[in-house]
Each structure stands twice: as structure tokens, then as C-alpha cells.
Amino acid sequence: MDTETFPTEFRSIHKRILQIDPIEYSKTRHYLKGYTSKISPYLTHGVVSTKEVAYTVLHRYNKQKAYSFIFELAWREYYYIIWNHLKNIIEEDIDQEQTGVIHKKMIKNILNTSTGIKVIDNAITRLHKEGYIHNKERTWIASLVCNIGKSHWKLPSKWMYYYLLDGDIASNTLNWQNIAGTFDSSKIYFNQAEINKYSDSQQFETFIDKPIKELKTIRVPKELQDLEKDFELATQLPKSEIIELDPAAPILLYSIWNLNPNWRKEEIEAQRILVLEPSHFNKYPISPQRVEFILSLAKNIPNLKLFVGEINELKGLNRSKNVASIQHPTTEHWPGKKDKPELFFEQVNNKLRSFTDFWEEAQKFFDELSL
């Protein structure tokens, strides 16, 4: 992992947030060499909240200059709200079935970085090596796999999530569904001309060097026809610490979605436990690189102990009457009080089904916001 790209020390993370430039972001964010804040891994793992980041940016820039950046934060909150509302429904085609599907496997040349499209192959190489790629590259890969390669979105979306250090289940899953045309949009296509526009590439005569209209009707190119028959993803979890809980003292349960050192920081006597449930990682596997990244972020929380096992296996937990965690769709079965996550647009109706409706309501709050 490139530790300079993604520092894990808390002060360095906050320094990065303080340096966010929403003006440059607005101008260049669509280009592969444009400005990106690279704070998404810390938002995903709850080191900082969207609310904290939004107010930090708005403290330094007026609402007009910060608009594009806040708009993108809204997408993250929208996807979280949809997941929180629909639960496991997001694991299947939501609004309509994906059309044109001919298989539910992984494409060999995607895994082997040998599609022949240089920008795509380079992006997949970096995904495997560094755990991060540009949002444009994520869209292109998903579109290539689903809409040109005719694969169902579910397995390849989990493949991408496996490697991403900022892999957010809601954002990743629903983005793939958007691109595949199963949720809140029609299918998204791209071609070589678009790649060349937003990157330094000047590649031509690839199998996607065609007008979009033509790409919508072509047969699966030979470069995307070979499939991986025995593809599996697995998580290598660390060993658990031996933990003896004191039922008389407060117990604070952390998940990989809440690694905020400031959460209930004033509760000095609290017992702090990071819980990694094997059942969760069987369903949503992550790479060894990401496990290492998570454990590094956890070091920012003083006296945090590691428990690897199902929550009901944590001895002494059921005898405590003072247990707390932060609400999250993956930890609803955890006992005790659930603190609400910090959302910038927390007042927006959580049952809104389209982003257009969500943003219409969110923008009213943003426009009326006094700083």
C-alpha cells in the first residue's frame, strides 16, 4: 500500500481534510490527473464523518465554491440512506432486472489486466496493488464488464469492493447497479474517445473505439469472452485478542465502519472493542491489504482491543447493561444503545427513492444554511 497516498495517523488525516480544495475539485475532478481529495477511505471507515468534512470545507470556502464537493458528499449519504432503508434488497436487482446478461462469472481478461485497453488495464493493476482508482475508472470498468461483457453486476462488484480501501458497500453496490441499469438509471456506456478525453491516452482501434450507439448493439468482443470458472474471494482475518469484559464498566463496540477516535472520547473508563465478525466478511470479503489498512486506522483509538468472532461469542457482553455502538446496517443485531451516525443532511427524509428527490430536499437545507 502507498502509505503516502493514504496516511493512517489521525493528525495526518485531519491535515488532509483541512487542505481540501473544492474549487480545483470542481474544475478537474472528471480527469484522471485532476484533483481528488482522497479522503474517501476515512469516510468509509468512519474515521471522520461527512458532516465534519462538509463543515470543515464550508469554514474555509463559501457555499458557491464548495457546491460541487458538497454535492458529491450528498451522493454518499444518499446511498447510505437507501441501504439503510432497503437492507439486503440492494444485493439483488432493485428496480428492474439487468437486461442482456449472458453469465454471472468473472471475465478472465479483467482479472488478468489484459483487455488491450491500456487505461483500463492500468487501472485494474493499480486497484490490485494500491487499493484505489479514480471514480471514472470505476465507472468504465463496471460498464465494460456489465454492458459490453454482458456479465451480471453482482460478482464483479464484490471483486472491486474486495480491493478498494474505500470500499463502501452501499456506494459500490448501488453504483454498479446504476451502471448496469437496474437502479434509478438506464445503462451507462463509454467509448475509447471518452477515455482519451479524460486521460492522457491516445489509444485507437480498440474494441470500444466506436460510437456509443454502436457499442449498445455489438456482440461480446473476443477480449471479454473467456470466463474464470473457479473464482472466489476470501478474507484473512487476524487472531483475536483474549478479552475479559467487566460488565460494570461501559462497553463501546467499534466496527470497521466506525473507527473515529473522538467517538465518546470523554468516557475514559469505557472498554473499547473492535469487533470483526467472520460471518460479515464471508458475505463481504476484503483483501489482506484492506485488513492491514483497517487495523492501522484502529491504532488511533487508545486502548482499543480486537475481538474476532461473532458478537454473541464475546464473553460477558450479555451481562452488561451499558453497551453502545454507532448505528449501521451491518451491526443492527448488536446489543445496546445505537448512536446515530453524523450526517450532513441528517434532516432529509430517509424514504426518498431517487437522488433527484433527495437532492431537492437536501439543497433547501444547504441554501438556507447559515455559517
VENHUPE-V916090 format. One record per residue. RES is the residue in one letter. SS is DSSP state (H for helix, E for strand, C for the rest). PHI is phi in degrees with one decimal (none if undefined). OMEGA is omega in whole degrees, 0 to 359 (NA if undefined). Layout:
BEGIN
{{RES	SS	PHI	OMEGA} {RES	SS	PHI	OMEGA}}
END
This chain:
BEGIN
{{M	C	none	177} {D	C	-80.2	185} {T	C	-68.5	176} {E	C	-72.6	178} {T	C	-70.9	181} {F	C	-130.4	177} {P	C	-65.7	180} {T	C	-112.6	180} {E	C	-80.2	191} {F	H	-58.4	181} {R	H	-64.6	179} {S	H	-67.5	178} {I	H	-63.9	180} {H	H	-68.2	176} {K	H	-62.4	178} {R	H	-62.9	179} {I	H	-63.1	179} {L	H	-65.2	182} {Q	C	-96.9	180} {I	C	-59.6	181} {D	C	-116.2	184} {P	H	-68.7	179} {I	H	-70.2	178} {E	H	-66.3	178} {Y	H	-60.0	181} {S	H	-62.0	183} {K	H	-75.0	194} {T	H	-124.9	192} {R	C	-63.8	181} {H	C	-79.1	183} {Y	C	-93.3	183} {L	C	-60.2	178} {K	C	-101.8	177} {G	C	-79.3	183} {Y	C	-77.4	169} {T	C	-132.8	184} {S	C	-75.2	182} {K	C	54.0	174} {I	C	-104.6	185} {S	H	-58.6	178} {P	H	-61.9	182} {Y	H	-81.8	173} {L	H	-70.1	179} {T	H	-56.9	185} {H	C	-95.2	172} {G	C	67.5	176} {V	C	-65.4	173} {V	C	-135.3	181} {S	C	-106.6	175} {T	H	-60.2	180} {K	H	-63.4	180} {E	H	-62.5	181} {V	H	-65.0	181} {A	H	-60.1	182} {Y	H	-69.8	176} {T	H	-64.1	179} {V	H	-67.1	182} {L	H	-70.9	174} {H	H	-72.7	184} {R	H	-105.7	183} {Y	C	-131.9	178} {N	C	-72.4	186} {K	H	-62.4	181} {Q	H	-64.8	181} {K	H	-71.3	182} {A	H	-90.8	190} {Y	H	-53.9	184} {S	H	-61.1	180} {F	H	-67.5	179} {I	H	-64.4	178} {F	H	-59.3	179} {E	H	-70.3	174} {L	H	-61.6	179} {A	H	-62.8	178} {W	H	-60.6	179} {R	H	-61.8	180} {E	H	-67.4	179} {Y	H	-60.4	180} {Y	H	-63.5	178} {Y	H	-62.7	180} {I	H	-63.6	178} {I	H	-60.9	179} {W	H	-62.6	181} {N	H	-63.1	181} {H	H	-84.2	185} {L	H	-89.1	181} {K	H	57.4	186} {N	H	-70.8	178} {I	H	-61.1	181} {I	H	-68.1	179} {E	H	-79.5	179} {E	C	-126.3	177} {D	C	-52.9	189} {I	C	-85.9	186} {D	C	-89.8	177} {Q	C	-156.4	180} {E	C	-68.2	176} {Q	C	-69.6	182} {T	C	-87.3	174} {G	C	80.0	183} {V	C	-67.5	176} {I	C	-119.0	176} {H	E	-162.9	178} {K	C	-125.6	183} {K	C	-118.3	175} {M	E	-93.4	179} {I	E	-85.6	185} {K	H	-57.2	185} {N	H	-71.8	170} {I	H	-73.3	180} {L	H	-63.8	185} {N	C	-92.4	182} {T	C	50.2	182} {S	C	-137.4	177} {T	C	-75.9	184} {G	C	91.2	175} {I	C	-95.1	193} {K	H	-57.7	182} {V	H	-64.0	179} {I	H	-65.9	181} {D	H	-63.4	178} {N	H	-65.8	180} {A	H	-64.7	181} {I	H	-66.0	176} {T	H	-60.2	179} {R	H	-69.2	177} {L	H	-57.4	180} {H	H	-66.4	187} {K	H	-85.7	189} {E	H	-109.5	180} {G	C	76.6	180} {Y	C	-154.9	171} {I	C	-141.6	182} {H	C	-64.5	179} {N	H	-59.5	176} {K	H	-60.9	181} {E	H	-65.0	178} {R	H	-62.4	180} {T	H	-64.5	180} {W	H	-61.3	181} {I	H	-62.9	181} {A	H	-62.5	179} {S	H	-65.9	179} {L	H	-62.5	182} {V	H	-68.1	187} {C	H	-82.8	191} {N	H	-98.3	174} {I	H	-100.7	181} {G	C	-84.3	175} {K	C	62.1	175} {S	E	-88.7	170} {H	C	-66.2	189} {W	H	-71.4	195} {K	H	-64.7	182} {L	H	-66.3	178} {P	H	-63.9	177} {S	H	-67.2	178} {K	H	-71.0	174} {W	H	-60.2	180} {M	H	-66.3	179} {Y	H	-57.3	182} {Y	H	-53.4	185} {Y	H	-91.6	187} {L	C	-68.8	175} {L	C	-67.0	179} {D	C	-103.1	184} {G	C	-60.6	177} {D	C	-101.9	187} {I	H	-57.9	182} {A	H	-66.0	183} {S	H	-62.0	182} {N	H	-66.1	183} {T	H	-62.5	184} {L	H	-74.9	173} {N	H	-64.6	177} {W	H	-61.7	179} {Q	H	-66.8	176} {N	H	-59.2	184} {I	H	-66.8	180} {A	H	-80.2	176} {G	C	80.6	180} {T	C	-105.2	181} {F	C	-145.4	166} {D	C	60.1	176} {S	C	-168.5	171} {S	C	-86.0	182} {K	C	-59.5	179} {I	C	-105.2	179} {Y	C	-117.0	174} {F	C	-147.0	176} {N	C	-139.6	183} {Q	H	-63.2	180} {A	H	-61.7	178} {E	H	-66.5	177} {I	H	-58.3	181} {N	H	-62.7	181} {K	H	-67.0	187} {Y	H	-98.6	177} {S	C	-135.1	176} {D	C	-86.1	184} {S	C	-68.6	172} {Q	C	-128.8	182} {Q	C	-88.3	180} {F	C	-136.9	175} {E	C	62.2	170} {T	C	-84.9	181} {F	C	-72.9	174} {I	C	-109.5	178} {D	C	-84.5	185} {K	C	-145.6	173} {P	C	-62.2	180} {I	H	-55.1	182} {K	H	-57.6	180} {E	H	-73.3	181} {L	H	-63.5	181} {K	C	-70.1	185} {T	C	-121.0	184} {I	C	-74.5	172} {R	C	-74.5	179} {V	C	-60.5	179} {P	C	-61.7	182} {K	H	-59.6	180} {E	H	-66.7	183} {L	H	-117.3	186} {Q	C	-89.9	182} {D	C	-74.8	185} {L	E	-114.9	177} {E	E	-87.8	186} {K	C	-78.7	186} {D	C	-115.3	183} {F	C	-96.1	178} {E	C	-138.5	176} {L	C	-121.5	180} {A	C	-144.8	180} {T	C	-102.6	175} {Q	C	-100.6	182} {L	C	-82.2	178} {P	C	-73.5	176} {K	C	-74.6	179} {S	C	-78.4	171} {E	C	-78.0	174} {I	C	-80.9	187} {I	C	-120.1	174} {E	C	-117.1	184} {L	C	-81.7	173} {D	C	-100.3	183} {P	C	-61.0	182} {A	C	-81.2	181} {A	C	-100.7	179} {P	C	-57.7	178} {I	E	-120.8	179} {L	E	-110.6	183} {L	E	-98.8	179} {Y	E	-107.1	172} {S	C	-117.1	178} {I	C	-68.0	179} {W	C	-93.5	178} {N	C	-137.6	177} {L	C	-121.5	182} {N	C	-87.2	180} {P	C	-63.3	182} {N	C	-90.8	181} {W	C	-67.8	181} {R	C	48.0	183} {K	C	-61.6	183} {E	C	-71.7	181} {E	C	-84.8	189} {I	C	-63.4	185} {E	C	-84.5	185} {A	C	-68.1	173} {Q	E	-91.8	186} {R	E	-109.9	186} {I	E	-128.8	171} {L	E	-89.5	184} {V	E	-103.7	175} {L	E	-114.2	183} {E	C	-90.0	179} {P	H	-54.5	180} {S	H	-60.7	178} {H	H	-65.6	184} {F	H	-77.1	170} {N	H	-69.5	180} {K	H	-80.5	181} {Y	C	-127.1	183} {P	C	-64.8	175} {I	C	-131.7	186} {S	C	-75.2	174} {P	H	-55.8	179} {Q	H	-61.4	180} {R	H	-73.0	175} {V	H	-57.9	179} {E	H	-61.2	180} {F	H	-62.7	180} {I	H	-61.7	180} {L	H	-64.9	176} {S	H	-68.0	177} {L	H	-64.2	182} {A	H	-64.4	181} {K	C	-66.4	177} {N	C	-74.2	183} {I	C	-100.4	183} {P	C	-59.7	174} {N	C	62.4	178} {L	E	-76.0	178} {K	E	-104.0	184} {L	E	-107.3	174} {F	E	-118.9	177} {V	E	-108.9	183} {G	C	162.6	178} {E	C	-73.2	186} {I	H	-58.6	181} {N	H	-75.6	177} {E	H	-95.7	181} {L	C	-78.7	187} {K	C	-63.8	177} {G	C	91.2	182} {L	H	-64.3	184} {N	H	-71.9	179} {R	H	-95.4	182} {S	C	-95.2	177} {K	C	-105.6	182} {N	C	-132.2	182} {V	E	-120.8	180} {A	E	-144.0	172} {S	E	-150.7	175} {I	E	-98.8	183} {Q	C	-56.6	177} {H	C	-158.4	182} {P	H	-56.7	182} {T	H	-86.1	184} {T	H	-125.8	181} {E	C	-63.9	181} {H	C	-83.6	179} {W	C	-72.5	181} {P	C	-78.2	172} {G	C	91.4	182} {K	E	-75.3	178} {K	E	-112.7	174} {D	E	-72.5	177} {K	C	-72.9	174} {P	C	-68.9	179} {E	C	-82.8	178} {L	C	-116.7	179} {F	C	-67.7	180} {F	C	-102.5	187} {E	C	-65.2	182} {Q	C	-85.4	183} {V	C	-74.3	180} {N	C	-52.1	184} {N	C	-82.1	178} {K	C	-110.8	178} {L	C	-69.8	187} {R	C	-99.7	179} {S	C	-115.7	179} {F	H	-65.7	178} {T	H	-58.0	178} {D	H	-66.1	179} {F	H	-60.1	184} {W	H	-69.4	178} {E	H	-59.1	179} {E	H	-76.0	180} {A	H	-65.3	182} {Q	H	-66.7	177} {K	H	-60.4	177} {F	H	-62.4	182} {F	H	-63.8	181} {D	H	-64.7	183} {E	H	-90.1	184} {L	C	-64.4	176} {S	C	-104.7	183} {L	C	-117.5	NA}}
END
